[in-house]
Amino acid sequence: MNIGYALAIADPGDGWRHMGNGGGSGWMWLWGTLMLLSCIVVIGVVAWLAVRAAAAGRVGTPSPPATGRGRAREILAERYARGEIGTEEYDERLAKLR
């Protein structure tokens, strides 16, 4: 008995049923495509969340508090913006701060 005859007896099929014995292997491309798309979506969502978090950190971060004359100018500008003091008084006080 030769080896070819032994292999033919071991697999009585026609030899075309590789990759899952033909029981649904035609749908494997669908699962592969779905997995690829799922990975792309997950990577996209993670990137979007990272960019969004980075942008929120930049926009919402207040500037460090000013000290001395810088803080006095800020208070003066706030009072002027609220209308508590007029333009003449604002200019006069700003000149004194310089």
OpenMM code with the backbone's topology and positions (N, CA, C; nanometers):
from openmm import Vec3, app, unit

residues = "MET ASN ILE GLY TYR ALA LEU ALA ILE ALA ASP PRO GLY ASP GLY TRP ARG HIS MET GLY ASN GLY GLY GLY SER GLY TRP MET TRP LEU TRP GLY THR LEU MET LEU LEU SER CYS ILE VAL VAL ILE GLY VAL VAL ALA TRP LEU ALA VAL ARG ALA ALA ALA ALA GLY ARG VAL GLY THR PRO SER PRO PRO ALA THR GLY ARG GLY ARG ALA ARG GLU ILE LEU ALA GLU ARG TYR ALA ARG GLY GLU ILE GLY THR GLU GLU TYR ASP GLU ARG LEU ALA LYS LEU ARG".split()
positions = [
    Vec3(0.0854, -0.1150, 0.0000),
    Vec3(0.0000, 0.0000, 0.0000),
    Vec3(0.0913, 0.1230, 0.0000),
    Vec3(0.0607, 0.2158, -0.0912),
    Vec3(0.1430, 0.3355, -0.0976),
    Vec3(0.0783, 0.4491, -0.0193),
    Vec3(0.1505, 0.5592, 0.0018),
    Vec3(0.1036, 0.6709, 0.0855),
    Vec3(-0.0130, 0.7446, 0.0215),
    Vec3(-0.0169, 0.7557, -0.1094),
    Vec3(-0.1268, 0.8225, -0.1773),
    Vec3(-0.2591, 0.7511, -0.1547),
    Vec3(-0.2557, 0.6196, -0.1558),
    Vec3(-0.3781, 0.5431, -0.1327),
    Vec3(-0.4261, 0.5612, 0.0112),
    Vec3(-0.3361, 0.5667, 0.1054),
    Vec3(-0.3718, 0.5848, 0.2466),
    Vec3(-0.4346, 0.7213, 0.2686),
    Vec3(-0.3827, 0.8248, 0.2031),
    Vec3(-0.4395, 0.9591, 0.2176),
    Vec3(-0.5774, 0.9681, 0.1526),
    Vec3(-0.5967, 0.9014, 0.0426),
    Vec3(-0.7262, 0.9018, -0.0250),
    Vec3(-0.8309, 0.8329, 0.0606),
    Vec3(-0.7939, 0.7299, 0.1330),
    Vec3(-0.8884, 0.6607, 0.2200),
    Vec3(-0.9199, 0.7479, 0.3415),
    Vec3(-0.8218, 0.8204, 0.3934),
    Vec3(-0.8409, 0.9012, 0.5131),
    Vec3(-0.9383, 1.0164, 0.4878),
    Vec3(-0.9391, 1.0728, 0.3678),
    Vec3(-1.0294, 1.1829, 0.3353),
    Vec3(-1.1100, 1.1448, 0.2119),
    Vec3(-1.2264, 1.0877, 0.2338),
    Vec3(-1.3031, 1.0409, 0.1189),
    Vec3(-1.3698, 1.1527, 0.0388),
    Vec3(-1.3575, 1.2777, 0.0826),
    Vec3(-1.4208, 1.3875, 0.0109),
    Vec3(-1.3515, 1.4152, -0.1211),
    Vec3(-1.4022, 1.5142, -0.1919),
    Vec3(-1.3461, 1.5466, -0.3220),
    Vec3(-1.2235, 1.6386, -0.3131),
    Vec3(-1.1836, 1.6792, -0.1935),
    Vec3(-1.0643, 1.7592, -0.1773),
    Vec3(-1.0872, 1.9092, -0.1834),
    Vec3(-1.2075, 1.9527, -0.2025),
    Vec3(-1.2355, 2.0955, -0.2147),
    Vec3(-1.2961, 2.1566, -0.0883),
    Vec3(-1.3005, 2.0812, 0.0175),
    Vec3(-1.3652, 2.1309, 0.1392),
    Vec3(-1.2645, 2.1745, 0.2449),
    Vec3(-1.1642, 2.2425, 0.2096),
    Vec3(-1.0708, 2.2902, 0.3101),
    Vec3(-1.1250, 2.4187, 0.3725),
    Vec3(-1.0690, 2.4609, 0.4827),
    Vec3(-1.1110, 2.5789, 0.5602),
    Vec3(-1.2519, 2.5641, 0.6142),
    Vec3(-1.2696, 2.4718, 0.7020),
    Vec3(-1.3965, 2.4597, 0.7717),
    Vec3(-1.4896, 2.3565, 0.7117),
    Vec3(-1.4424, 2.2679, 0.6313),
    Vec3(-1.5237, 2.1615, 0.5716),
    Vec3(-1.6413, 2.2145, 0.4933),
    Vec3(-1.6346, 2.3329, 0.4440),
    Vec3(-1.7411, 2.3859, 0.3603),
    Vec3(-1.8668, 2.4231, 0.4365),
    Vec3(-1.8655, 2.4191, 0.5671),
    Vec3(-1.9846, 2.4471, 0.6461),
    Vec3(-1.9937, 2.5935, 0.6845),
    Vec3(-1.9946, 2.6835, 0.5911),
    Vec3(-2.0074, 2.8251, 0.6204),
    Vec3(-1.8813, 2.9032, 0.5958),
    Vec3(-1.7813, 2.8434, 0.5355),
    Vec3(-1.6566, 2.9157, 0.5125),
    Vec3(-1.6755, 3.0280, 0.4109),
    Vec3(-1.7840, 3.0254, 0.3364),
    Vec3(-1.8112, 3.1327, 0.2427),
    Vec3(-1.8477, 3.2629, 0.3111),
    Vec3(-1.8850, 3.2579, 0.4380),
    Vec3(-1.9227, 3.3780, 0.5131),
    Vec3(-1.8081, 3.4342, 0.5950),
    Vec3(-1.6936, 3.3710, 0.5899),
    Vec3(-1.5807, 3.4184, 0.6705),
    Vec3(-1.5358, 3.5578, 0.6293),
    Vec3(-1.5507, 3.5958, 0.5054),
    Vec3(-1.5120, 3.7291, 0.4608),
    Vec3(-1.5962, 3.8350, 0.5312),
    Vec3(-1.7230, 3.8020, 0.5607),
    Vec3(-1.8107, 3.8970, 0.6289),
    Vec3(-1.7605, 3.9243, 0.7708),
    Vec3(-1.7233, 3.8199, 0.8437),
    Vec3(-1.6754, 3.8370, 0.9800),
    Vec3(-1.5437, 3.9131, 0.9818),
    Vec3(-1.4582, 3.8847, 0.8860),
    Vec3(-1.3312, 3.9574, 0.8775),
    Vec3(-1.3532, 4.1061, 0.8517),
    Vec3(-1.4473, 4.1358, 0.7625),
    Vec3(-1.4788, 4.2750, 0.7316),
    Vec3(-1.5381, 4.3456, 0.8530),
    Vec3(-1.6289, 4.2784, 0.9228),
    Vec3(-1.6892, 4.3387, 1.0422),
    Vec3(-1.5855, 4.3637, 1.1513),
    Vec3(-1.4926, 4.2730, 1.1695),
    Vec3(-1.3885, 4.2926, 1.2697),
    Vec3(-1.2976, 4.4099, 1.2322),
    Vec3(-1.2632, 4.4212, 1.1045),
    Vec3(-1.1800, 4.5324, 1.0589),
    Vec3(-1.2514, 4.6655, 1.0808),
    Vec3(-1.3777, 4.6728, 1.0445),
    Vec3(-1.4534, 4.7966, 1.0636),
    Vec3(-1.4687, 4.8296, 1.2114),
    Vec3(-1.4883, 4.7265, 1.2948),
    Vec3(-1.4999, 4.7500, 1.4394),
    Vec3(-1.3713, 4.8090, 1.4955),
    Vec3(-1.2573, 4.7559, 1.4527),
    Vec3(-1.1289, 4.8091, 1.4999),
    Vec3(-1.1102, 4.9537, 1.4554),
    Vec3(-1.1457, 4.9850, 1.3317),
    Vec3(-1.1322, 5.1219, 1.2822),
    Vec3(-1.2215, 5.2168, 1.3611),
    Vec3(-1.3437, 5.1747, 1.3914),
    Vec3(-1.4362, 5.2585, 1.4683),
    Vec3(-1.3825, 5.2813, 1.6093),
    Vec3(-1.3317, 5.1785, 1.6729),
    Vec3(-1.2790, 5.1927, 1.8092),
    Vec3(-1.1595, 5.2883, 1.8106),
    Vec3(-1.0694, 5.2740, 1.7152),
    Vec3(-0.9541, 5.3639, 1.7079),
    Vec3(-0.9998, 5.5073, 1.6829),
    Vec3(-1.0994, 5.5252, 1.5960),
    Vec3(-1.1512, 5.6587, 1.5681),
    Vec3(-1.2148, 5.7231, 1.6901),
    Vec3(-1.2926, 5.6454, 1.7653),
    Vec3(-1.3585, 5.6994, 1.8852),
    Vec3(-1.2548, 5.7374, 1.9906),
    Vec3(-1.1536, 5.6541, 2.0084),
    Vec3(-1.0490, 5.6850, 2.1066),
    Vec3(-0.9743, 5.8127, 2.0662),
    Vec3(-0.9441, 5.8256, 1.9380),
    Vec3(-0.8757, 5.9471, 1.8913),
    Vec3(-0.9632, 6.0699, 1.9103),
    Vec3(-1.0911, 6.0588, 1.8803),
    Vec3(-1.1841, 6.1715, 1.8962),
    Vec3(-1.1933, 6.2128, 2.0431),
    Vec3(-1.2041, 6.1147, 2.1321),
    Vec3(-1.2118, 6.1464, 2.2750),
    Vec3(-1.0828, 6.2111, 2.3247),
    Vec3(-0.9691, 6.1658, 2.2746),
    Vec3(-0.8416, 6.2243, 2.3172),
    Vec3(-0.8305, 6.3694, 2.2713),
    Vec3(-0.8692, 6.3962, 2.1482),
    Vec3(-0.8637, 6.5342, 2.0971),
    Vec3(-0.9613, 6.6228, 2.1729),
    Vec3(-1.0786, 6.5698, 2.1996),
    Vec3(-1.1799, 6.6470, 2.2730),
    Vec3(-1.1328, 6.6791, 2.4150),
    Vec3(-1.0721, 6.5814, 2.4808),
    Vec3(-1.0226, 6.6039, 2.6170),
    Vec3(-0.9082, 6.7042, 2.6175),
    Vec3(-0.8213, 6.6962, 2.5175),
    Vec3(-0.7098, 6.7907, 2.5107),
    Vec3(-0.7594, 6.9325, 2.4851),
    Vec3(-0.8598, 6.9450, 2.3984),
    Vec3(-0.9141, 7.0776, 2.3692),
    Vec3(-0.9867, 7.1345, 2.4905),
    Vec3(-1.0557, 7.0519, 2.5641),
    Vec3(-1.1272, 7.0984, 2.6832),
    Vec3(-1.0280, 7.1446, 2.7896),
    Vec3(-0.9153, 7.0794, 2.7979),
    Vec3(-0.8142, 7.1189, 2.8955),
    Vec3(-0.7540, 7.2537, 2.8634),
    Vec3(-0.7380, 7.2837, 2.7353),
    Vec3(-0.6806, 7.4122, 2.6965),
    Vec3(-0.7789, 7.5261, 2.7148),
    Vec3(-0.9031, 7.5054, 2.6741),
    Vec3(-1.0019, 7.6131, 2.6753),
    Vec3(-1.0451, 7.6461, 2.8171),
    Vec3(-1.0657, 7.5458, 2.8994),
    Vec3(-1.1196, 7.5680, 3.0328),
    Vec3(-1.0175, 7.6063, 3.1372),
    Vec3(-0.8902, 7.6049, 3.1035),
    Vec3(-0.7873, 7.6330, 3.2017),
    Vec3(-0.7744, 7.7835, 3.2222),
    Vec3(-0.7965, 7.8305, 3.3445),
    Vec3(-0.7815, 7.9744, 3.3686),
    Vec3(-0.6348, 8.0138, 3.3714),
    Vec3(-0.6093, 8.1386, 3.3414),
    Vec3(-0.4719, 8.1870, 3.3469),
    Vec3(-0.4312, 8.1992, 3.4930),
    Vec3(-0.3030, 8.1926, 3.5197),
    Vec3(-0.2595, 8.2032, 3.6587),
    Vec3(-0.2932, 8.3416, 3.7136),
    Vec3(-0.3232, 8.3478, 3.8425),
    Vec3(-0.3624, 8.4770, 3.8998),
    Vec3(-0.2487, 8.5784, 3.8930),
    Vec3(-0.2858, 8.6975, 3.8551),
    Vec3(-0.1881, 8.8061, 3.8472),
    Vec3(-0.1634, 8.8618, 3.9875),
    Vec3(-0.0469, 8.9170, 4.0062),
    Vec3(-0.0143, 8.9756, 4.1365),
    Vec3(0.0292, 9.1199, 4.1169),
    Vec3(0.0166, 9.1970, 4.2202),
    Vec3(0.0637, 9.3348, 4.2190),
    Vec3(-0.0125, 9.4232, 4.1222),
    Vec3(0.0616, 9.4948, 4.0387),
    Vec3(0.0009, 9.5912, 3.9468),
    Vec3(-0.0842, 9.5241, 3.8402),
    Vec3(-0.0447, 9.4052, 3.7995),
    Vec3(-0.1233, 9.3337, 3.6984),
    Vec3(-0.2641, 9.3040, 3.7485),
    Vec3(-0.2731, 9.2638, 3.8740),
    Vec3(-0.4052, 9.2357, 3.9326),
    Vec3(-0.4843, 9.3651, 3.9485),
    Vec3(-0.4190, 9.4728, 3.9838),
    Vec3(-0.4872, 9.6018, 3.9984),
    Vec3(-0.5442, 9.6473, 3.8647),
    Vec3(-0.4684, 9.6258, 3.7568),
    Vec3(-0.5187, 9.6617, 3.6232),
    Vec3(-0.6399, 9.5765, 3.5857),
    Vec3(-0.6353, 9.4486, 3.6227),
    Vec3(-0.7497, 9.3615, 3.5937),
    Vec3(-0.8752, 9.4084, 3.6660),
    Vec3(-0.8598, 9.4440, 3.7940),
    Vec3(-0.9747, 9.4920, 3.8718),
    Vec3(-1.0270, 9.6221, 3.8122),
    Vec3(-0.9369, 9.7093, 3.7737),
    Vec3(-0.9768, 9.8363, 3.7132),
    Vec3(-1.0524, 9.8122, 3.5823),
    Vec3(-1.0022, 9.7189, 3.5009),
    Vec3(-1.0692, 9.6876, 3.3742),
    Vec3(-1.2070, 9.6261, 3.3988),
    Vec3(-1.2190, 9.5423, 3.5001),
    Vec3(-1.3491, 9.4822, 3.5336),
    Vec3(-1.4491, 9.5881, 3.5781),
    Vec3(-1.4042, 9.6806, 3.6614),
    Vec3(-1.4938, 9.7871, 3.7078),
    Vec3(-1.5374, 9.8756, 3.5918),
    Vec3(-1.4449, 9.9033, 3.5004),
    Vec3(-1.4781, 9.9844, 3.3823),
    Vec3(-1.5784, 9.9101, 3.2935),
    Vec3(-1.5587, 9.7800, 3.2784),
    Vec3(-1.6490, 9.6997, 3.1950),
    Vec3(-1.7888, 9.6930, 3.2562),
    Vec3(-1.7973, 9.6890, 3.3884),
    Vec3(-1.9284, 9.6850, 3.4538),
    Vec3(-1.9963, 9.8217, 3.4560),
    Vec3(-1.9206, 9.9247, 3.4258),
    Vec3(-1.9786, 10.0592, 3.4247),
    Vec3(-1.9725, 10.1296, 3.5584),
    Vec3(-1.8955, 10.0768, 3.6509),
    Vec3(-1.8833, 10.1385, 3.7831),
    Vec3(-1.8045, 10.2695, 3.7767),
    Vec3(-1.7112, 10.2776, 3.6834),
    Vec3(-1.6328, 10.3995, 3.6681),
    Vec3(-1.6404, 10.4440, 3.5226),
    Vec3(-1.6211, 10.5720, 3.5016),
    Vec3(-1.6276, 10.6291, 3.3672),
    Vec3(-1.4926, 10.6213, 3.2969),
    Vec3(-1.4917, 10.6678, 3.1732),
    Vec3(-1.3701, 10.6627, 3.0918),
    Vec3(-1.2616, 10.7520, 3.1494),
    Vec3(-1.2978, 10.8715, 3.1941),
    Vec3(-1.1980, 10.9633, 3.2499),
    Vec3(-1.1316, 10.9043, 3.3747),
    Vec3(-1.2145, 10.8503, 3.4633),
    Vec3(-1.1602, 10.7934, 3.5868),
    Vec3(-1.0736, 10.6709, 3.5553),
    Vec3(-1.1173, 10.5897, 3.4606),
    Vec3(-1.0399, 10.4726, 3.4202),
    Vec3(-0.9015, 10.5132, 3.3677),
    Vec3(-0.9001, 10.6121, 3.2770),
    Vec3(-0.7731, 10.6572, 3.2200),
    Vec3(-0.6812, 10.7157, 3.3278),
    Vec3(-0.7408, 10.7903, 3.4208),
    Vec3(-0.6618, 10.8526, 3.5264),
    Vec3(-0.5989, 10.7467, 3.6175),
    Vec3(-0.6778, 10.6512, 3.6576),
    Vec3(-0.6264, 10.5469, 3.7482),
    Vec3(-0.5262, 10.4563, 3.6767),
    Vec3(-0.5502, 10.4292, 3.5494),
    Vec3(-0.4576, 10.3471, 3.4722),
    Vec3(-0.3231, 10.4172, 3.4580),
    Vec3(-0.3267, 10.5503, 3.4392),
    Vec3(-0.2022, 10.6266, 3.4297),
    Vec3(-0.1251, 10.6224, 3.5608),
    Vec3(-0.1978, 10.6253, 3.6726),
    Vec3(-0.1307, 10.6182, 3.8025),
    Vec3(-0.0674, 10.4810, 3.8257),
    Vec3(-0.1304, 10.3790, 3.7724),
    Vec3(-0.0750, 10.2434, 3.7907),
    Vec3(0.0522, 10.2238, 3.7076),
    Vec3(0.0657, 10.2935, 3.6006),
    Vec3(0.1851, 10.2802, 3.5158),
    Vec3(0.2994, 10.3451, 3.5859),
] * unit.nanometer
topology = app.Topology()
chain = topology.addChain("A")
for resn in residues:
    res = topology.addResidue(resn, chain)
    for name in ("N", "CA", "C"):
        topology.addAtom(name, app.Element.getBySymbol(name[0]), res)
